[in-house]
């Protein structure tokens, strides 16, 4: 098991174990489909990349349980939404 998952800090940051599990799973799907990582790590381990993105507040789940990048705007506002698949 990865050390980050043993600590309550990452669970509390996301808002619970279910949300953490959902965020990890959805972001892994995006990375496996070709999305670029939002952190610069010298690893190809997508799980490590996702955990670092969470710990560095790069991604989060919105109220509809969709993965969002910190600072992105929702669709329908003046600034277009950043799509993680375009990175």
HUFEN-V501163 format. One record per residue. N is the residue number from 1. RES is the residue in one small letter. SS is DSSP state (H for helix, E for strand, - for the rest). PSI is psi as a letter, one per 30 degrees, with the letter a starting at -180 (NA if undefined). Layout:
BEGIN
<<N,RES,SS,PSI> <N,RES,SS,PSI>>
END
This chain:
BEGIN
<<1,x,-,k> <2,x,-,k> <3,x,H,e> <4,x,H,e> <5,x,H,f> <6,x,H,f> <7,x,-,k> <8,x,H,f> <9,x,H,e> <10,x,H,e> <11,x,H,e> <12,x,H,e> <13,x,H,e> <14,x,H,f> <15,x,-,g> <16,x,-,l> <17,x,H,e> <18,x,H,e> <19,x,H,e> <20,x,H,e> <21,x,H,e> <22,x,H,e> <23,x,H,e> <24,x,H,e> <25,x,H,e> <26,x,H,e> <27,x,H,e> <28,x,H,e> <29,x,H,e> <30,x,H,e> <31,x,H,e> <32,x,H,f> <33,x,-,f> <34,x,-,g> <35,x,-,k> <36,x,-,k> <37,x,-,l> <38,x,-,g> <39,x,-,l> <40,x,-,j> <41,x,-,l> <42,x,-,h> <43,x,-,l> <44,x,-,g> <45,x,-,j> <46,x,H,e> <47,x,H,e> <48,x,H,e> <49,x,H,e> <50,x,H,e> <51,x,H,e> <52,x,H,e> <53,x,H,e> <54,x,H,e> <55,x,H,e> <56,x,-,g> <57,x,-,h> <58,x,-,e> <59,x,E,l> <60,x,E,l> <61,x,E,k> <62,x,-,a> <63,x,-,f> <64,x,-,g> <65,x,-,h> <66,x,-,k> <67,x,E,k> <68,x,E,k> <69,x,E,k> <70,x,-,k> <71,x,-,f> <72,x,-,l> <73,x,-,l> <74,x,-,l> <75,x,-,k> <76,x,-,f> <77,x,-,l> <78,x,-,e> <79,x,-,k> <80,x,-,l> <81,x,-,k> <82,x,-,k> <83,x,-,k> <84,x,H,f> <85,x,H,f> <86,x,H,f> <87,x,-,NA>>
END
